[in-house]
Amino acid sequence: MSGSDVDLALWGKSRGLPTPYPLVCHLLDTAAAAEALWDEYLSAGLRASISAELKSDEDEARCLLSYWAALHDIGKCAAGFQSQAKIGFDRLSGYEMVATPPVGHDFAAHVWLGQMFLAAGYKMSRKDSPAFRIAQVLGGHHGVFAPFKSREFSNPLGSLPALGRGKWEEQRQAIASLMHKLTGRPQPPAAISAAGGALACGLVILADWLASQEGFLLAQLQAGVPEDGDVNCLKAHLERSRVTAPSLLREAGLGRLRFAGGGFRDDFPFEPNDLQRSVSQRLPDLISVEPGLLLITAPMGEGKTEAALHAGRLMGEAAGMPGYFIGLPTMATSDQMLQRVDDFRGRRITGADSLTLLHGMAWLNTAYTADGQEAGVLTGDPMATRWLRGSKRGLLAKSNRQDLWIRFF
């Protein structure tokens, strides 16, 4: 192994695994998952929105997001993290011992990445500059965002000794350089808005979740990790992960939603009433590619639900962001609405989709859980996959039922 190679003894995942999984492999897996999410999950409108917030074209935005995803766990290249798994730590050689108390790997990434991005050409004139914004985004991939502190960004190793010097720093630099090379050498963005940072963070978190699944990691170990840390071996690992990543999305129930075209009579097997006809006839001339808000007020029994579903389809298609969030005041009303919306979904959706019921007692609804059996949306079963029914994931579905309010996007 040459001095510029990445040390495969640095581990990134160990829980539930027979042997620690190399850190660099996990980072490359996450980069591949981010690319698959861009290609097969994000809507056209959302891709355009992210690109605009990064002031990049879509190809460059894709590379940037893959690159940033590949850096999210770089804070694990530190003694405090590596020592958490004795079998992995004992394999390390040539690293200095660090006596300072360990810090979270997410905060370590936040501190270290700012100076690295600055050296790579990212602007750093103020705390909303790209160098800080992306360091903060990646440091916040577990949900806690650290504030701007100038000393940390001007002297990360001095302000956070737990990062470690010597070989620790050499390896972080080698990993960062490799990730930049293998994800297409994306150029620094001229600017990134707060909204762009939030969207980038969400995609990185989702890519990390997908690439951290125990079953996937076990399969990767069984297929074999690279034998050497040089660029060619790691490029081959990335290419293999790119082939595998789309199947992770399909198994999770993450696909791109598509509706069949048509009018109200195509959406529902009955003639529209006056309210529904008004929405169907007048709305198409009012909507544009920009997001909008439609407020429908009418007494009970006037068909507001069908009017809203029809309007949501038209507005989502115009903005390039199809999908629904449907909120109701109680769990009982959410359960009652589930079948009506699922019937609409079954008639009109032509692409991969997913449907989640988000209230706390959804597991008791056998129509939703398929009588306790595994449901696979993309294989023809009616509701959400087990992965989407997991904690924090329900909103990733293209259709949601929840208490409180109604939102279309």
Secondary structure, DSSP 8 states (H G I E B T S, - for coil): --TTS--TTSEEE-TT-SS-EEHHHHHHHHHHHHHHHHHHTS-HHHHHHHHHHTTS-HHHHHHHHHHHHTTTTGGGSSHHHHTTSHHHHTT--S-----S----HHHHHHHHHHHHHHHTT---SSTTSHHHHHHHHHHTTTS------HHHHH-HHHH-GGG-STHHHHHHHHHHHHHHHHTT-----S---HHHHHHHHHHHHHHHHHHT-HHHHHHHHHH---SS-SHHHHHHHHHHHHHHHHHHHHHHT-----B----HHHHSSS---HHHHHHHHHGGGT--SS---------TTS-HHHHHHHHHHHHHHHHT---EEEEESSHHHHHHHHHHHHHHHHHHB-S---EEE-STTGGG-HHHHTTTS---GGGT-SS--TTTTSTTTGGGSSEEEEES--EE-
